[in-house]
């Protein structure tokens, strides 16, 4: 065989062994029922898989365990929205996000030759399976939401943890699974995990979308401050038999201050399509975004920009009534999450979070 013919044959063989990247865009989360699908559709922005598992070639995470071992997880070259993941599972795996199921990280199954739902970042009550055979099958579920996790790379708030339970064998012991628990932080990715043998790994350092974690000295940083740590909503106690009816309901208002500081050696500029430059989300303990600053805001149609010279900082202020989109007063523990919303590369814009509680007075 001529050299050219041999090379062509090798290419054909390799293509047959790899994932069908063309099928990824239409891959669906087939195990998601209608109710969950509706909820996940409403959570697309805050629960998209690419936010919780950033997919960019070269992303690298380094972990250390309580037993002194280290593990490095990497994403290889991207291809049509998918990338080869190494270091986490016993063998490399192709992962990606489908436009038909954006809150779900898909994984290529070479044996079945299809993309399967692997990790869901949507509704907190979601449970799903990846195979039902004893020992090789596994049941997945969201086991924690909104918990602060402390690692050598820093403290991460508002994390989401997914637990993996191996399908047992009726008569024999199974080899422990590679992974039994994974914890993710938005914009960072996997910050902690536990193996099937009980060894716990925590993030020591990472390079995510070209940025170091923890942030290098002199980086652009953001902080979010609330005027209170706890708020009280007062419900309406007046009952009327005619209309209009006066009410005495008082909904607390959270005043937030979002500060961006440029500690780098060069000026930083963010450009915006409108006069609105800041977004603030209120996230419940279940991971649901119950309120956004943009819900009740009209933005002027004007191109704007902000430039911070080295050493400069700027603070954006906003007020949010502590009621959901339907006007129902909030009650419980929440996370306020703020970020700039520039017109280009919004995923790289500064983000900060702050926890608070609100109760309804009795």
C-alpha positions, 0 to 999 in steps of 0.5 A: 500500500502506498504511503498516502493510502496507509495514512488515509486508512489510519485516519478512517480507523481513528475516526471510527473509534472516536465520538460522533461529535456531529451527534452531540448538538442534538443529543437529548437528556432522554431520562428527563421527564416533562416536569424536570425538563420544564424546570431545567429549561427555566434554569438554563442560565444558572444551571448550564453545564458549561458554567459548572464544568467549563469546557475549554481546551487546556483547562487543568485542575490539580487536586490533593487528597487527605492521604497525600496523593495528587491527581491532575484532570485535564481537557484536551483539544475541543471538537464541535463542543466536545473535549477529551477528559483525562485524569478523573476516570480510569480511562479518558472520556469524551464529554460535551454539552448538547444544545438540546440539553444545556444543563446536562454534561454528556459523555460519549459511550463508545460501546453504545455509540451514543451520547449519554446524560452524565452530570446534571446541573439543573433541578436539585431533586434530579435523580438519574441512572447511567446503566442498570447492570450490576457493578457497572451501572450507577445511580446519580443524584444531587446530594447537596446544593449551596454549600460552601466548600473549603479547599487549598485553592480557596473557599467556594460558595454555592457549590453543587454536589452529585453523588454516585451510587453503584448498582449492587450485584445480588450475589457478589461484591463489586469493585468500588467505583472510580468516583462516588461524589463530585462537587462543582463551583460555578466558573471553576468546575470540579473543586472536590471529589471522592473515590469509591474507596473513600479517598477525598480530593480537594482542589489545590490549583487550576487553570480555567479558561486561561485564568489561574485558580486561586487568582494570581496576585494582581488579578481583577477581583470582585466582591459582593456586599449586602447591607444585612445578613438577615432580613424580615418580610412582613406579610399582609394581615388585612382581610377585606370583603370589598375592593380595593383593599389596603394592605400592610404587607412590607417586603424587605429590600436588599441593598447590594454593592458589587465592587470590581478592583483591578489589581493587574498591571494593565487597564481593563475594559468592559463594553456593554450594549445597553446602560445596564451593566450589572446583573444580580440573581437570588438563588434558593437553597435548591439552586433555583434562580427566584429573582433577577435584577433584570426582571423589573428593569428597563435598560436604555439602548446605548453603548456603554463601557467601563475602564479601570486603570491599574489599582482602580476599583468601581462599585455598582449598587442595586436594590432587590425586593425579597420576593420572587417573580410572582411577588411571593415573599421569600423565606429561607436561605439564599445566595445573592450572585452578582456579575457584570454583563458585558457584550463580549466574553460574559463568562470571563466577567467578574463574579461574586456571591454572598449568602443571606437569610430572610424570614416571614414574620409571624 
